[in-house]
């Protein structure tokens, strides 16, 4: 599990790979050629970035005839949110809720 999370963080650390994920989020099922056409990099560079994203399970592929279609897999990003973001956000949200209750309580009386 830790190795999986490490691969996800490594994949997300690169701006080009994040851009690829944005492109797939906006338009699922794109080919390598379509993705390369929307970026300022070679097909080989896009292919290498996609390989890293696939290894991190952030991109899933489906073959359709001779084409290989790429799809965003949001599950690893959700796992990061649940493991690393939500737990740090919870105390702040609880503090804001308590503050709201105190302020609303003061206006009732």
N, C-alpha and C positions, 0 to 999 in steps of 0.2 A: 504494500500500500504506500509506504514512504517513497519507494522508487517511482511509483506511478505519479505521485504528487510532485516529485522532483522533475520528472519529464514535463509535466504541465507547466510548472513555473519556468523551466528553461525555455519551453516553446513560447510562452507569453512574454518573455523578456525581450524578444526581438520585435522591433517596430514593423518590419516587413511581414512577419507572421501574423501580428495583430491586424494588419491591413487586410491580409488574406481572409482572416476570420470575419472581419467587417464585410468584405465582399460576399462571402458565403452567407452571412446573416441576412444581407439584403436580397440575395438571389441564390437560393439553394440549387444544387445540381449542376454546377458549372464544370466545364472541361478544363484541362490544363491550358489549352490554347486560348480559351475565353478569359481565363484568369490572367495569363501572361499579357494578353492584349490590353488589359486594364491597368497594368503596372509598368513601371519603368525599369524592367529587368528582363533578362533572357528567360526563355522557357526552361533551360537547365536550372537556373537559380530558383525559379518558382517551383520546379519539381523537387529540388532539395529542401526548400522550406515546407512544402506539402508533406514530404517524407517525415520531417520532424514533427509536424502537427499530427500526422497519422500515428506515429510512434507514441505520442502523448494521448492518443484516443480523442483528440479534439476535432479530427476530420475523419469521416467515414466515406468509403468509396463504393460505388456500384458500377458494374460493367453493363453497358447497354450496347450490344453489338461490338463495334471496334472502339467505342468511346468509353472513357472512364470518367464517371461523374463524381464530383466531390460535394459532400454535405457537411455542414457544421454539426458537431455533436456537443450540445451545451452541458451535458451531464458533468464532465470534469470541472467546468467553471462553476456550476452550482455547488459541487462538493467543496470547492475553495471558499465560496461564499459561506456555506454552512460551517466549515471548520475554522476559517480564519477571520471572516468579517463579522458574521452575525454575533459571535460570542463577545466581540469587543464592542459592538454596537449596543447590545442589550443593556449594560449598566447606564449608558447615556440616555437611552430611551426611558428607562425606569426613573432616572433622575428628573427628566423632563415631565413625565406623568405625575410624579410626586409634587413638583413645583406647580403644575397646572392645578392639581387638587388643592394645594395650599392657597393659591391665588383665588380660585373659585370659592373656596371656603370663607375667605376673608370678605368677599362681596355679599355672601349670604346673610351675614349677621349684622 
